[in-house]
Amino acid sequence: MLKGNYFVYITTNPKKTVLYTGVANDLKVRMRQHYENRGNPNSFAGKYFCYQLIYYERYTDVNMAIEREKEIKDLSREKKEALIAQENPKWKFIIV
């Protein structure tokens, strides 16, 4: 079992119409990768310009983070919006 910092996160595009959920061990590096990948048609996040961080959760166990990522991905759009609104009601872009 790997211990450390792991993040489950949700990004969106500048118009906030698309959501992308992912997991990373270095959130700052991952957000830079999403930004650099914007417009890339070969990835979902890139294709839809999902590089704006709007939500994240921190875990110390990689397996828990991966399980949580799967849970969030299975949520409906409405439930994802409710989850985001609990911590970030105005969907302000988070800078890490």
Contact map, one row per residue, 1 for C-alpha under 8 A:
111000000000000000000000000000000000000000000000000000000000111000000000000000000000000000000000
111100000000000000000000000000000000000000000000000000000000111000000000000000000000000000000000
111110000000000000000000000000000000000000000000000000000001110000000000000000000000000000000000
011111000000000000000000100000000000000000000000000000000011110000000000000000000000000000000000
001111100000000000000000110000000000000000000000000000000111100000000000000000000000000000000000
000111110000000000000011110000000000000000000000000000000111110010000000000000000000000000000000
000011111000000000000011111000000000000000000000000000011110000010000000000000000000000000000000
000001111100000000001111000000000000000000000000000000011110000011011000000000000000000000000000
000000111110000000001110000000000000000000000000000011111000000000001000000000000000000000000000
000000011111000000111100000000000000000000000000000011110000000000000000000000000000000000000000
000000001111100000111000000000000000000000000000011111100000000000000000000000000000000000000000
000000000111111111110000000000000000000000000000111111000000000000000000000000000000000000000000
000000000011111111100000000000000000000000000001111100000000000000000000000000000000000000000000
000000000001111100000000000000000000000000000000110100000000000000000000000000000000000000000000
000000000001111110000000000000000000000000000000000000000000000000000000000000000000000000000000
000000000001111111100000000000000000000000000000000000000000000000000000000000000000000000000000
000000000001101111100000000000000000000000000000000000000000000000000000000000000000000000000000
000000000001100111110000000000000000000000000001010000000000000000000000000000000000000000000000
000000000111100111111000000000000000000000000000010000000000000000000000000000000000000000000000
000000000111000001111100000000000000000000011000010000000000000000000000000000000000000000000000
000000011110000000111110000000000000000000000000000000000000000000001001100000000000000000000000
000000011100000000011111000000000000000000000000000000000000000000001000000000000000000000000000
000001111000000000001111100000000000000000000000000000000000000011001000000000000000000000000000
000001110000000000000111111001000000000000000000000000000000000000000000000000000000000000000000
000111100000000000000011111000000000000000000000000000000000000000000000000000000000000000000000
000011100000000000000001111111000000000000000000000000000000000000000000000000000000000000000000
000000100000000000000001111111100000000000000000000000000000000000000000000000000000000000000001
000000000000000000000000011111110000000000000000000000000000000000000000000000000000000000000001
000000000000000000000000011111111000000000000000000000000000000000000000000000000000000000000000
000000000000000000000001011111111100000000000000000000000000000000000000000000000000000000000000
000000000000000000000000001111111110000000000000001110000000000000000000000000000000000000000000
000000000000000000000000000111111111000000000000000000000000000000000000000000000000000000000000
000000000000000000000000000011111111100000000000000000000000000000000000000000000000000000000000
000000000000000000000000000001111111110000001100011000000000000000000000000000000000000000000000
000000000000000000000000000000111111110000000000111100000000000000000000000000000000000000000000
000000000000000000000000000000011111110000000000000000000000000000000000000000000000000000000000
000000000000000000000000000000001111111100001100000000000000000000000000000000000000000000000000
000000000000000000000000000000000111111100001111111000000000000000000000000000000000000000000000
000000000000000000000000000000000000111110000111100000000000000000000000000000000000000000000000
000000000000000000000000000000000000111111100110000000000000000000000000000000000000000000000000
000000000000000000000000000000000000001111110110000000000000000000000000000000000000000000000000
000000000000000000000000000000000000000111110110000000000000000000000000000000000000000000000000
000000000000000000000000000000000000000111111110000000000000000000000000000000000000000000000000
000000000000000000010000000000000000000011111111000000000000000000000000000000000000000000000000
000000000000000000010000000000000100110000111111111000000000000000000000000000000000000000000000
000000000000000000000000000000000100111111111111111000000000000000000000000000000000000000000000
000000000000000000000000000000000000011111111111110000000000000000000000000000000000000000000000
000000000000100001000000000000000000011000011111110000000000000000000000000000000000000000000000
000000000001110000000000000000000010011000001111111000000000000000000000000000000000000000000000
000000000011110001110000000000000110010000001111111100000000000000000000000000000000000000000000
000000000011100000000000000000100110010000001100111110000000000000000000000000000000000000000000
000000000011110000000000000000100010000000000000011111000000000000000000000000000000000000001100
000000001111000000000000000000100000000000000000001111110000000000000000000000000000000000001110
000000001111000000000000000000000000000000000000000111110000000000000000000000000001000100111100
000000001110000000000000000000000000000000000000000011111000000000000000000000000001001100000100
000000111100000000000000000000000000000000000000000011111100000000000000000000000000000000000000
000000111000000000000000000000000000000000000000000000111110000000000000000000000000000000000000
000011110000000000000000000000000000000000000000000000011111000010000000000000000000000000000000
000111110000000000000000000000000000000000000000000000001111110110000000000000000000000000000000
001111000000000000000000000000000000000000000000000000000111110010000000000000000000000000000000
111111000000000000000000000000000000000000000000000000000011111110000000000000000000000000000000
111101000000000000000000000000000000000000000000000000000011111111000000000000000000000000000000
110000000000000000000000000000000000000000000000000000000000111111100000000000000000000000000000
000000000000000000000000000000000000000000000000000000000010111111110000000000000000000000000000
000001110000000000000010000000000000000000000000000000000111111111111000000000000000000000000000
000000010000000000000010000000000000000000000000000000000000011111111100000000000000000000000000
000000000000000000000000000000000000000000000000000000000000001111111110000000000000000000000000
000000010000000000000000000000000000000000000000000000000000000111111111000000000000000000000000
000000011000000000001110000000000000000000000000000000000000000011111111100000000000000000000000
000000000000000000000000000000000000000000000000000000000000000001111111110000000000000000000000
000000000000000000000000000000000000000000000000000000000000000000111111111000000000000000000000
000000000000000000001000000000000000000000000000000000000000000000011111111000010000000000000000
000000000000000000001000000000000000000000000000000000000000000000001111111000000000000000000000
000000000000000000000000000000000000000000000000000000000000000000000111111100000000000000000000
000000000000000000000000000000000000000000000000000000000000000000000011111111110000000000000000
000000000000000000000000000000000000000000000000000000000000000000000000011111110000000000000000
000000000000000000000000000000000000000000000000000000000000000000000000001111111000000000000000
000000000000000000000000000000000000000000000000000000000000000000000000001111111100000000000000
000000000000000000000000000000000000000000000000000000000000000000000000001111111110000000000000
000000000000000000000000000000000000000000000000000000000000000000000001001111111111000000000000
000000000000000000000000000000000000000000000000000000000000000000000000000011111111100000000000
000000000000000000000000000000000000000000000000000000000000000000000000000001111111110000000000
000000000000000000000000000000000000000000000000000000000000000000000000000000111111111000000000
000000000000000000000000000000000000000000000000000001100000000000000000000000011111111110100000
000000000000000000000000000000000000000000000000000000000000000000000000000000001111111111100000
000000000000000000000000000000000000000000000000000000000000000000000000000000000111111110000000
000000000000000000000000000000000000000000000000000000100000000000000000000000000011111110000000
000000000000000000000000000000000000000000000000000001100000000000000000000000000001111111110000
000000000000000000000000000000000000000000000000000000000000000000000000000000000001111111110000
000000000000000000000000000000000000000000000000000000000000000000000000000000000000100111110000
000000000000000000000000000000000000000000000000000001000000000000000000000000000001100111111000
000000000000000000000000000000000000000000000000000001000000000000000000000000000000000111111100
000000000000000000000000000000000000000000000000000111000000000000000000000000000000000000111110
000000000000000000000000000000000000000000000000000111100000000000000000000000000000000000011111
000000000000000000000000000000000000000000000000000010000000000000000000000000000000000000001111
000000000000000000000000001100000000000000000000000000000000000000000000000000000000000000000111
